[in-house]
Amino acid sequence: MIVTLAFASGFQQTISNKVFSFFGHIRVQDYNALQVSIAEEIPVQKNDSVLNLTKINPAIKKVQAFATKNAILKTSETIEGVLFKGVEKDYDFGNLHNFLVSGRWIRFSDSGYSSEVNLSEAMAKQLGLKVNDQVLIFFIQPNGETPRPRKLTVAGIFKTGIEEYDKLFALGDLKLIQRLNNWKEDQAGGYEIFLNDYTQMDAVSADIVPYLPIGLTSQTIKEVFPSIFDWLALQDQTIVIILIIMIVIALLNLVTCLLILVLERTRMVGLLKALGATDFTIQKIFLYQGSIITFTGLLFGNLIGLLISWLQQRYGFITLPEESYYISKAAVNIVWWQIGILNLVTFLICVIVLLLPTIIVSKVQPVKAIQFR
């Protein structure tokens, strides 16, 4: 049960952090009920009230402007569609550090826009590109206008492990999108808000609404990309089912063990009754022995479960197909309060169940029990 909790929690945390690192925890942009989650944004005016949210709410770590634009990457051999994500000079690439496979993140120019781009490993392989190669990108224009081409240099290649996003996104300069869309320098597609604690997403998203300019809306990244988080939420139901099965098996083994102890000590029970011992006194003897068995099992179970979790965390010997699970190795996250509650609940349930076999003690007749072979 400890291994199940540690692995499941680690899996959910790792996948969630991958999404948060690339998209932030909360997104602020123009309100448009008909707009899909992955699409070009309606431009919003940059506003100090949004950028200063870090001063208003201590849970907010950073606020970063962004915009996206549909484009087509073309090489001599093939073409690929992409959603070009533009970021600014102050963008915190530290969130994406673990995703960088080769090269570096794009560098920004003081004048004009950066002529560099970061591609995912899957996209780079599909196009046959490597670091420092040049790629021709055609940016799709609205109203059927001719696509506008730009030749950019591949500065680095990244891999998040989430295939749907790796095949879709490229990272570049927001200034380039502003120029292609004929936006002003103080316009962007929206803001990504990063928090110190992702568990506060819902609360912070609701709290900042009064501080947003009219026309802007706040959404948690779970609302923007519900499918992947709904999938992660299903893991909780699986965990509960597995834990219930494990507890039932453990209880059956414990009850069977205690039944054997009672039956093997039938003559002792009869003798104690003949000497004047009450049923409750004899039951306490077996409850005490059963509690020792339970405690011993919990002790060794904790040691073995935590050891397996530590070994996986240190050496990662359990691997997973990344194309299916978004991670190459089983992730581990030990939540100590969960371990504590698990031990306490298991011990209490076992002690309660131990009462069932001891009922046999009250049925034992001293005369017959002493003659028992």
N, C-alpha and C positions, 0 to 999 in steps of 0.2 A: 504493500500500500504506500510506503514511503517512496519507493522508486517510481510508482505510478504518478504520485503527486508531483515529485521533483521533475520528472521528464515532461509531464503535461504542462506544468507551469512554465518550464523553460521553453518549451515549444511555442506557447502562446506569447510569452514575453519577447522572444527573439523575432517572431514574425511581425508582431505589433511594432517593435522598435525599428524594423526595416522600413515599414510604411511611414512611421513618424519621422524618421531621419530624412526621408526624401520629400515628404509633403507637409511636415509640421503637424501640430496637434489640433490647431483650429485654423480655419480659413475664413477670411473676411473679404467679401467682394460685392459687386452690384447685385441687388436682388432681382432674380429672374426665375420665376417658377417653372418656366418651360425649358430652361437650360439643363443639359445633361452634365454629369460630373466631370467628364474628360472632354473638354471642348474649349475653343477660344473664348476669352472673357470679354465682357463689355468693359471698356476702359473706365477707370475711376480716378478722380482727382486725388493726388497724394495729400494727406491731411495729417497735421501734427497731432491731432487728438488720437489718431490710431497709433502713430509712432510712439507717443508718450504713454501708451497703456502699460509699459513696463514700470512706470513710476506710480501708476494708479493701483495696479494689482501686483503684489510681490510674487504671486505664483507664475507670472509671465517672465520668461527668460529672455526672449528676443522676438522682434517683429521684423519681417523681411518682405519687401515688395517682390512681385513676380508677374510674369505674363506668359502665355503660351500661344503658339501659332502653328498651324498645319503646314507641313512641308514635305517635299519628296527628295530623298537622297539618291543621287545618280552617279554610277561609275561606268566604266566602259563595258562592263559585263551585265550589270543588273541595276534595278531601282528598288527603293524601299520607302514606304510611307512612314512619317515620323511626326510626333508632336514636339516641336522645338520649345523648350522651357527656358525663358530668359530670366536671369537673376542679376542683381546689382553688385557693385564692387565690394560692399560690406557683407556679402553673403557668407555665412559661416559654413565653410566646407568641412569643418571638423566633424560635423554630424555624419558626413559621408566618407570619412577617412577609411573606414574598414572596407568600403566597397571598391576602392581604387585598385585595379588589377595591374595596370602599367601606365607609364607616363605621369602626368600631373593634371591638376585642375586648371581650367582656363585662367589666363591672366587678362586683366582689364587695362584699357588704355585711358589716359587722362583726357585725351581729345579723340572724339569719334568712338566707334564701337570696336569690341574685340573681334578679331578675325579668326578666333579659335572656337572649337567645339569639343565637347566630351560625348563619346558614344558608348553604348553598352557593348559588352563583349559579344553578345549574340548578334547584334546588328553589325558590328565590325567584321565578324566572321562571315556573315551573310554577304556583305559587300566586298569582302577581301581586303579590308583596310587594316592598317596598323598605325602606331604612334608616328606623328610627323607627316603622314600622308595627307594629301589635299583631297577634298570631296566637294562636289558641286551640289548645292542645295537649292531647289526651286521652292520658293515660298508661295503658297496658294493665296491669291488675292480674291476679295469678295466681288460679287456681281459679274462673275465670268471674265474678269480682267486677266490679262496675260500674267502667268506666274513670274515672279521676280527672282532671278538667280543670284546666288552669292557663292564664291569659292572660299571655303573655310579649311583651316588646318586642324587635324585631329591632335589635340593636346594630350589627351589621356583616354583610357578605356576603363569603364567601371562595370561592376556586376553586383546587383542587389540580391540575385537569386530568385526574385519574383518574376517569373518569365513574362507574364502579361505586361508588366511595366518596363522590363528590360527591352522588350521588342518594340515598345511604343515611344519612349522618351529619349530625347537628346538634350544636352545642357549647353546653354550659350549665354550671350550677353543680352540683357533687357534693352539696352540702347538700340540694338539691331532691330528688335521687334517694334520699338517706338518709331524708328525711321521707316520701316516697311509699312506700318499701319498709319503713317502720317500723324502720330500722336505727338503731343507736347512732352517736354522733358519731365513735367510734373504729373504725368499720367502713367498708370500701371494697370495690370489686369486684376490685381488684388493683393492681399497680404497673407503670408503664412506666419502663424504665431506658434512659437515653441515654448513649452512649459517646463518647469522644474520637476513636476510630478504629473505624469500622464493620467493618473487616476482622477485628477481634478478637472478633466476636460469639460464635462457637462456643466459643472458648476461655474467654471470660468467663462465658458461660452455664453451662459445666461447672464452673468454679472457684467460683461463688457457691453452688452447691447445698448444700455442707456448712454454710453460714451461714444457710440459710433455716429458718424454723420448721417443725415437722412438719406435713405436710399441704399445704404449698405446693410448687409446681413452677416450674421456669424453662424458658422456651422462647424461642428467637430468633424474630424477626419473620418470618424465612424459613419457619419451621416453622408459624407461625400462619397466614400467607397464602402457601402454597407455589405457587399457580397463577401469580401474577405473576412470581415469581422463577424458576420453571421456564421461563417464557416468555423471560425475560431470558437465562437460561443457554443457550437454544437459539441466541441470537445468536452465542455463541462458536463453535459449529459452523459457522455461516454464514460467520463471519470467516475461519476456517481454510480453508474451501473456496475463498473468493474469493482469499485470499492464494496458495494453491497454484496456482490458475488464472493469476494474474498472474505468478508466478515462472516457470511453464512457458512462458508467452508471451514473457517477457523473455529466457529462456534460448534459445528458438528463434530470436529475433531476433538475439541475440548470436552464436550458432553460425553463422547464415546470414551475418552480417556478416564473421566471421572466415574463413569458407569463401571468400567473395569476395576477401578480402585475400590468402589463400594462392594462389588460382587466378590472380589478377592478377600475382602475383610469382613465377610458376613459373620464368621465365627467370632471375630473380635467385637462386632456390633452386638451380637447376642450376649457375649460375656459382659460387656460394659452395661448392658441393660439389666442383666441379672444382678450386677453389683449395685444397681440403683441409679445409673446415669440416665438423664432425660434424653428424649429425642433431640431436643435443641442443642444440648451439649455435644452429642455425637455429630450432629450436622455441622457444628462449628469446626470440628476436627477436619472434616472433609472439605469444608469451604476454605479453611486455612491452607490445606494441601493444594487445593485447586488454584488458590490465589498465587501460591508460590510458582506453580507451573505457568500460570498466565504471566506473572511478572518476569519469569525467566525467558519465556518466549518473546515478550516485548523487548527485553534487554538485548537479546541476541538479534532479534529482528531489526531493532534500531541500528545496532552496530553494522550489520551486514548491509542494510538498505542505504545507510549514509556512506558506507565504504564504496559501494557500487556507484553511488551518485558522485562521490568525490573522484573516483577513478575515471568516470566518463567526462567529468568536467576538466580533469587534468590532461587526459590522454585521448579522449574522443574515439574510443575503440568501436562504438556502435555507430555505424554510418547509415545514411538514408539517401534514396534517390532524389536529388535536388529538384529535378523537373516536376516531381509530384508533391514534395513536401516543402519546397522553398528553402531548405537548409540541407547541407551535406552531412552534418553530424548531429546526432540527437543532443539537443540543448538541455541543460540542467539548471534549475533555479530552486534552491531549497528555501522555503518559507517557514521559518521556525515556529511561528504561531500555529500554522497548519499542522506541523508535526506534533506540537504539544496537544492540540485539541484531538488529533487522531489517536494519540496514545491514551488520553484520558477517557474518551468515549469508548474506545475498544476495551479498556480495562473495566469500565463500569458495566458495559453490556455483558462481558464475559462473567463477571461476578454475579450479575443477576441471573444469567442462564445457568450458572453453577447450582442454583437453588433447585433446579428440576431433578437432577439425579439424586440429590440428598433426600428427596421425598421417599425414596425407597427405604431409607433408614426407619421411618415411622411405621412401615409395613412389616418390618422384621420382628418375628416372635422369638424370644430368647431360647425357649426349649428346642425349637426346630433349628435355630441358627447354630447352636452349640454342637448339634449332631451333624451339621452340614459338612460335606466332604468336597 
